[in-house]
Amino acid sequence: MSADPAAQTEGDGARIVVRFAAAVAVGALGGALFAGLHTPLPWVLGSMAASAVASIAGLPVAAGPATRRPMAAVIGVVLGSSFHPGLAGLVREWWLPLLLLPVFLTIAAVLCVTWFRRVAGFDPAPAYFAGMPGGIAEMVLMGGERGADERTVGLIHAARIFLVVFALPFIIRHLHESAKAPPLAVTAPEVWPDASLLLWGGGSWIVGLALGRALRLPAWHLMGPLAVSAALHLSGLTDFRVPAWLLSAAQVGLGATIGCRFGGLTLPIFTRIIALAAGSTLILLGVTFAFALTIGQLTGLDFSLLALAYSPGGLAEMSMVALSLALEPGVVVIHHLARVVFVLVAAPLAFRPEIQR
């Protein structure tokens, strides 16, 4: 007699939850270690590093969409709370970086696709979608539809985000004095959420998830709560802030999610993926810093913020770096949203496998 499918599904779900709880526990230990070392963004970086090591070592840790979404939604609420009525005027000063963003993305994409095609020896489809500076989910989906190996594309992008998130906070903190300002103060209650947070923050989380899914937004579990929280703060209806402990918990979950993407890899395969991703990451960071330096000299805009706005990391990760370095995360969010939209529209239109052979 075959097993009950419902019971099997419940068992699989329970195993995922248990493994994610283990990943969060490992990540929390890594975060505490990095916090003790006074690294930038310690709860993300420490959790990410510890979970990656545990995954490669074969420990029972894992993260999936069901466990990832609540953490991403909290991050979305946090990022939305960084918006304020004065942000519109600030963004108007950033017209040149936004105007040049497609130029930056085109140059970065051409160089990275060439890297994966000529140096890594990838076939046209995986080289193209591994080299696109877009989100993991979108590039895996598009690449799979056009014959690329989804695991290869996904791992390359996961490794790129891993390397960028790990390296960029240290680089920026040492390159630019303004990035050495103390972290943004958390004005919300440090022990337990107050009524304002429960009402407005909880509402942003619940309504944002429902709205993001209904509208089929890219990364809806992040973008929905971010949009609702941002709208509330831009309108001046509320100025709630998320407690430090809840923010740290969400960062641990985010780091564990990134680290667990390397589960099931052998050390030689992991080393090769990291090496190939490191090459493309160096290319991307080189182009990023070149644009940030040039635009900064032309406009007087903050170099660190320009680097984060153009950086080849994920929207949530780079915005959290900005938040941790007392920079303006709203500007980073807007630029990365523009990047995602541009790549989503342009990447499939520009794909010509016969040209890349």
ZIKA-V694305 format. One record per pair of residues at least 4 apart in sequence whose C-alpha atoms are under 8 Angstrom apart, sorted by the first residue. I is the first residue (numbers start at 1). J is the second residue. D is the distance in Angstrom with one decimal. If there is no record, write none. Layout:
i->(I,I)
j->(J,J)
d->(D,D)
This chain:
i->(3,3,4,5,6,7,8,9,10,11,12,13,14,15,16,16,16,16,16,17,17,18,19,19,19,19,19,20,20,20,20,20,21,21,22,22,22,22,23,23,23,23,23,23,23,23,24,24,24,24,24,25,26,26,26,26,26,27,27,27,27,27,27,27,27,27,27,27,27,28,28,28,28,28,29,29,29,29,30,30,30,30,30,30,30,30,31,31,31,31,31,31,31,31,32,32,32,32,33,33,34,34,34,34,34,34,35,35,35,35,38,39,40,40,40,40,40,41,41,41,41,41,42,42,43,43,43,43,43,43,44,44,44,44,44,44,44,45,45,45,45,46,46,47,47,47,47,47,47,48,48,48,48,48,48,48,48,48,48,49,49,49,50,50,50,51,51,51,51,51,51,52,52,52,52,52,52,52,52,53,53,54,54,54,55,55,55,55,55,55,55,55,55,55,56,56,56,56,56,56,58,58,61,62,62,62,62,63,63,63,63,63,63,64,64,65,66,67,68,68,68,68,69,69,69,70,70,71,71,71,71,71,72,72,72,72,72,73,73,73,73,73,73,73,73,73,73,74,74,74,74,74,74,75,75,75,75,75,75,75,76,76,76,76,76,76,76,76,76,76,77,77,77,77,77,77,77,77,77,78,78,78,78,78,78,79,79,79,79,79,79,79,79,79,80,80,80,80,80,80,80,80,80,81,81,81,81,81,81,81,82,82,82,82,82,83,83,83,83,83,83,84,84,84,84,84,85,85,85,85,86,87,87,87,87,88,89,90,91,91,94,95,96,96,97,97,97,98,98,100,101,101,101,101,102,102,102,103,104,104,104,104,105,105,105,106,107,107,108,108,108,108,108,109,109,109,109,110,110,111,111,112,112,112,112,112,112,113,113,113,113,113,113,113,114,114,114,115,115,115,115,115,116,116,116,116,116,116,116,116,116,117,117,117,117,117,117,118,120,122,122,123,123,124,124,124,124,125,125,125,125,125,125,126,126,126,126,126,126,126,127,128,128,129,129,129,129,129,129,130,130,130,130,130,130,131,132,132,132,133,133,134,134,134,134,134,134,135,135,135,135,136,136,136,136,136,137,137,138,138,139,139,139,140,140,140,140,140,141,141,142,142,143,143,143,143,143,144,144,144,148,149,150,151,152,153,154,155,155,155,155,156,156,156,156,156,157,157,158,158,158,159,159,159,159,159,160,160,160,160,160,160,160,160,161,161,161,161,162,162,162,163,163,163,164,164,164,164,165,165,165,165,165,166,167,168,169,169,170,171,172,172,172,173,173,173,173,174,176,176,176,177,178,179,179,179,179,180,181,181,182,182,183,183,183,183,184,184,184,184,186,186,186,186,186,187,187,188,188,188,188,188,188,188,189,189,189,189,190,190,190,191,191,192,193,193,193,193,194,195,196,196,196,197,197,197,197,197,198,198,199,200,200,200,200,201,201,201,201,202,203,203,204,204,204,204,204,205,205,206,206,207,207,207,207,208,208,208,208,208,208,208,208,208,209,209,209,209,209,209,210,210,211,211,212,212,212,212,212,212,212,213,213,213,213,216,217,217,218,219,220,221,222,222,223,224,225,226,227,228,229,230,231,232,232,232,233,233,233,242,242,243,244,245,246,247,248,249,250,251,252,253,254,255,256,257,262,265,265,266,267,268,269,270,271,272,273,274,275,276,277,278,279,280,281,281,282,283,284,284,284,285,285,285,286,287,288,288,288,288,288,289,289,290,291,292,292,292,292,292,292,293,293,294,295,295,295,296,296,296,296,296,297,301,301,302,303,304,305,305,305,305,305,305,306,307,308,308,308,308,308,309,309,309,309,309,309,310,310,311,313,313,314,314,315,315,315,315,315,316,316,317,318,318,319,319,319,319,319,320,320,321,322,322,322,322,322,323,323,323,328,329,330,331,332,333,334,335,336,337,338,339,340,341,342,342,343,344,345,346,347,352,353)
j->(7,8,8,9,10,11,12,13,14,15,16,17,18,19,20,62,63,64,67,21,67,22,23,60,61,62,63,24,61,62,63,67,25,61,26,60,61,62,27,51,60,61,62,63,256,260,28,47,252,253,256,29,30,47,50,51,54,31,43,46,47,48,49,50,51,252,253,255,256,32,43,46,47,252,33,46,47,50,34,43,45,46,47,48,49,50,35,42,43,44,45,46,47,252,36,42,43,46,37,46,38,39,42,43,45,46,39,42,43,46,42,170,169,170,321,324,325,45,169,320,321,324,46,47,47,248,249,251,252,255,48,251,252,253,254,255,256,49,165,166,255,50,255,51,252,253,255,256,259,52,162,252,254,255,256,257,258,259,260,53,255,259,54,256,259,55,61,255,256,259,260,56,256,258,259,260,261,262,263,57,259,58,59,61,59,60,61,62,259,260,261,262,263,264,262,263,264,265,266,267,263,264,260,257,260,261,263,67,68,256,257,260,261,68,257,69,70,71,72,253,254,257,73,221,222,74,221,75,250,251,253,254,76,221,222,250,254,77,205,208,209,221,222,223,224,225,226,78,205,222,225,247,250,79,222,226,247,250,251,316,80,221,222,223,224,225,226,227,229,316,81,201,204,205,225,226,228,229,230,82,226,229,241,242,247,83,226,229,230,316,319,320,329,330,225,226,227,228,229,230,231,233,330,226,229,230,233,239,240,241,230,233,328,329,330,87,230,233,234,329,330,230,233,234,235,236,233,234,235,236,90,91,234,330,331,92,93,94,95,331,98,99,100,295,101,295,306,335,338,104,105,310,335,339,106,339,342,107,108,287,288,291,109,133,339,110,111,287,112,133,283,284,287,113,131,132,133,114,131,115,283,116,131,132,280,283,284,117,127,128,129,130,131,132,118,119,127,119,120,131,279,280,120,121,122,127,128,130,131,276,280,121,122,123,124,127,128,122,276,126,127,127,357,128,353,356,357,129,143,146,147,148,353,130,143,147,148,149,152,153,131,132,351,139,140,142,143,148,153,139,152,153,154,156,157,280,139,343,347,312,343,138,139,339,340,343,344,139,157,314,340,140,153,154,157,158,141,154,142,344,143,153,154,144,150,151,153,154,145,150,146,348,147,148,149,150,153,148,149,150,153,153,154,155,156,157,158,159,261,262,273,160,273,274,276,277,161,277,162,258,261,163,273,274,277,278,164,274,277,278,280,281,312,313,165,312,313,314,166,258,259,167,278,281,168,281,312,313,169,313,317,318,321,170,171,172,173,321,174,175,176,179,304,177,179,180,325,180,180,303,304,181,304,304,325,326,327,325,325,326,325,326,323,324,325,326,323,324,325,326,190,241,242,243,244,241,243,193,194,240,241,242,243,244,193,194,242,243,243,244,245,243,245,243,197,198,242,243,198,199,200,201,240,201,202,240,241,242,202,203,203,204,229,238,240,205,229,240,242,206,207,208,208,225,226,228,229,209,225,210,225,211,224,225,228,212,221,223,224,225,226,227,228,229,213,220,221,222,224,225,214,224,215,224,216,217,220,221,223,224,225,217,220,221,224,220,223,224,223,223,224,225,226,316,227,228,229,230,231,232,233,234,235,236,237,238,237,238,239,246,247,247,248,249,250,251,252,253,254,255,256,257,258,259,260,261,270,269,270,270,271,272,273,274,275,276,277,278,279,280,281,282,283,284,285,312,286,287,288,311,312,289,311,312,290,291,292,307,310,311,312,293,307,294,295,296,303,304,306,307,310,297,303,298,299,300,301,300,301,302,303,306,301,305,306,306,307,308,309,322,327,328,331,332,310,311,318,319,321,322,332,318,331,332,333,335,336,335,336,318,317,318,318,336,319,332,333,336,337,320,333,321,322,332,323,329,330,332,333,324,329,325,326,327,328,329,332,327,328,329,332,333,334,335,336,337,338,339,340,341,342,343,344,345,346,347,347,348,349,350,351,356,357)
d->(7.6,7.0,6.2,6.1,6.2,6.1,6.2,6.1,6.1,6.2,6.3,6.3,6.2,6.0,6.0,6.7,7.1,7.4,7.9,6.1,7.0,6.3,6.2,5.7,4.5,5.2,7.3,6.1,5.9,5.1,5.3,6.9,6.2,7.8,6.2,7.2,5.6,8.0,5.9,6.0,8.0,4.8,6.3,7.5,5.9,7.6,5.9,7.5,6.5,5.9,6.0,6.5,6.4,7.0,6.2,6.2,7.8,6.0,7.9,6.5,3.5,6.6,7.8,5.6,5.6,5.9,7.6,7.1,5.7,6.1,7.1,7.6,5.9,6.0,6.3,7.7,7.3,7.7,6.2,7.5,8.0,4.2,4.9,7.8,7.0,5.2,6.0,5.4,4.1,6.7,6.9,4.0,5.0,6.9,6.1,7.5,7.0,7.3,6.4,6.8,6.2,5.8,4.9,7.1,7.4,5.3,6.2,5.0,6.9,7.9,7.2,7.8,6.0,6.8,7.9,7.1,7.7,6.2,7.4,7.8,6.5,6.1,5.5,7.9,5.8,6.1,7.9,5.7,5.3,7.4,5.9,5.0,5.4,8.0,6.6,4.5,7.9,6.1,7.3,6.0,6.4,6.0,7.5,5.9,5.4,7.7,4.8,5.4,7.5,6.1,7.7,7.8,7.8,4.0,5.1,7.4,6.0,4.6,8.0,6.3,7.8,6.3,6.2,7.9,7.4,6.0,7.6,7.6,5.4,4.7,5.8,6.2,7.7,7.7,4.0,5.6,7.6,6.2,7.5,6.0,7.7,6.4,5.4,7.0,5.8,7.5,6.2,7.5,7.3,5.7,7.9,6.1,4.4,7.0,6.4,5.5,6.4,6.0,6.7,7.0,7.1,6.9,7.0,7.7,5.5,8.0,7.4,6.1,6.5,7.4,5.5,6.0,7.7,5.9,7.7,6.0,7.8,7.5,6.3,7.4,7.4,6.5,6.0,5.5,7.5,6.4,7.5,6.4,5.1,7.8,5.9,6.5,6.1,6.2,5.2,7.4,6.9,6.3,6.2,8.0,7.1,5.4,4.9,7.9,7.8,5.8,7.6,6.2,6.8,7.9,7.6,7.7,6.4,6.1,7.0,7.9,7.5,6.5,7.6,7.1,6.0,7.9,4.9,6.3,7.5,5.2,4.1,7.9,7.8,7.6,6.2,6.8,6.5,6.4,5.3,5.0,7.8,5.4,7.9,6.8,7.5,7.8,7.3,6.4,7.5,7.4,6.2,8.0,7.7,8.0,7.1,7.6,7.0,7.4,7.5,4.5,6.4,7.3,4.6,4.0,7.7,7.4,7.8,8.0,5.8,5.8,6.1,7.2,7.0,6.5,7.4,7.8,7.7,6.6,6.3,6.5,5.5,5.9,6.0,7.9,5.6,7.7,5.5,4.7,7.9,7.5,7.2,4.7,6.7,6.9,6.6,6.1,8.0,7.2,7.9,6.4,7.0,7.1,7.1,6.6,6.4,6.0,6.1,7.8,6.0,7.0,7.8,6.7,7.9,6.3,6.2,7.6,8.0,7.3,6.0,7.7,7.2,6.3,6.1,7.5,7.8,7.4,5.9,7.0,7.7,6.2,6.3,7.9,6.1,7.4,7.4,5.9,6.6,5.9,5.8,5.2,6.4,6.1,7.8,6.2,7.2,6.3,4.7,7.3,5.5,7.0,7.6,6.0,5.4,5.2,7.8,7.2,4.5,7.1,5.7,7.7,7.7,5.3,6.6,7.9,7.7,6.8,4.7,6.2,5.7,5.0,7.8,7.5,6.9,7.7,7.9,5.0,5.0,6.6,6.7,5.4,7.9,7.6,6.8,6.2,5.2,6.0,8.0,6.0,5.6,5.8,6.4,6.3,6.5,6.7,6.3,4.9,6.5,5.7,6.7,7.9,4.6,6.3,7.2,6.1,6.0,6.3,7.5,5.7,7.5,7.6,5.7,7.7,6.5,7.4,7.8,4.9,7.7,6.2,6.5,7.5,7.5,7.5,7.4,6.3,7.3,7.1,6.4,7.4,5.9,5.9,7.4,6.1,7.7,6.8,7.0,6.0,7.9,5.9,5.7,6.9,6.1,7.6,6.1,7.4,5.8,7.2,7.7,5.9,5.3,7.8,5.9,5.7,6.3,7.4,6.5,7.2,6.3,4.9,7.3,6.6,7.4,5.0,6.2,5.4,7.4,6.5,6.0,6.0,6.2,6.3,6.0,6.0,7.4,7.4,7.1,6.1,6.3,7.7,7.6,5.7,6.2,7.6,6.1,6.9,6.9,6.1,7.1,6.0,5.9,7.9,6.1,8.0,5.4,6.9,7.7,6.0,7.8,7.3,5.8,7.4,5.0,6.4,6.0,6.9,7.7,5.9,7.1,7.3,5.5,7.1,7.0,5.7,7.0,6.5,6.6,7.2,7.9,7.8,6.3,6.0,6.0,6.5,6.3,6.0,5.9,6.7,6.1,7.1,5.3,5.7,7.9,7.9,7.4,7.5,6.6,7.7,7.8,6.7,5.6,7.1,7.2,6.8,6.6,6.3,6.9,6.4,7.2,5.1,5.3,4.9,6.6,6.6,7.3,4.9,8.0,6.7,7.3,6.6,6.3,6.2,7.6,7.3,7.9,6.8,4.8,5.7,5.1,7.8,5.9,6.7,8.0,5.7,5.2,6.1,7.0,7.5,7.8,7.4,5.9,6.5,7.7,6.7,6.3,6.0,5.8,7.4,6.4,4.7,6.7,5.7,7.0,7.1,5.0,7.5,5.8,6.0,8.0,7.3,7.2,6.2,7.3,7.1,7.8,6.2,5.7,7.7,5.3,5.4,7.8,5.4,5.4,6.2,5.1,6.4,7.6,5.9,7.8,7.1,7.4,5.8,7.7,7.7,4.1,3.8,7.2,7.1,5.6,8.0,6.2,6.9,5.5,7.9,5.4,5.9,6.1,7.5,6.0,5.8,5.9,5.4,4.5,6.4,6.4,4.0,7.5,6.6,5.6,7.3,7.5,6.4,6.8,7.3,7.2,6.0,5.4,7.0,6.2,7.9,5.9,6.4,6.0,5.9,6.0,6.3,6.3,5.9,6.0,6.4,5.6,6.1,6.3,5.7,5.9,6.7,6.4,6.3,6.1,6.2,6.2,6.2,6.2,6.4,6.2,6.1,6.1,6.2,6.5,6.2,6.0,6.7,7.5,6.2,5.9,6.1,6.0,6.3,6.2,6.1,6.1,6.2,6.0,5.8,6.4,6.6,5.9,6.1,6.4,6.2,6.0,7.7,6.0,6.3,6.0,7.7,6.4,6.0,6.9,7.2,6.1,6.2,6.1,6.1,5.8,5.9,7.8,5.8,6.1,6.1,5.9,5.8,5.8,7.9,5.1,5.3,7.5,6.2,6.3,6.3,5.9,7.7,7.4,5.0,4.9,6.3,5.6,7.4,7.7,7.9,7.3,6.2,6.1,6.3,6.0,7.3,6.6,7.3,7.9,7.3,6.2,5.6,6.1,7.8,8.0,7.1,6.4,7.8,7.0,4.5,7.6,5.5,6.5,7.2,7.5,7.5,6.6,6.0,5.9,7.8,6.0,7.7,6.3,5.6,7.4,6.1,7.9,6.3,6.3,7.2,6.2,5.1,7.7,5.8,6.2,6.1,7.3,6.2,6.3,4.9,6.3,5.2,7.5,5.8,6.8,5.7,7.1,6.2,6.3,6.4,6.1,6.0,6.3,6.2,6.1,6.3,6.1,6.1,6.0,6.2,5.8,8.0,5.2,7.2,7.0,6.0,6.2,6.9,6.6)
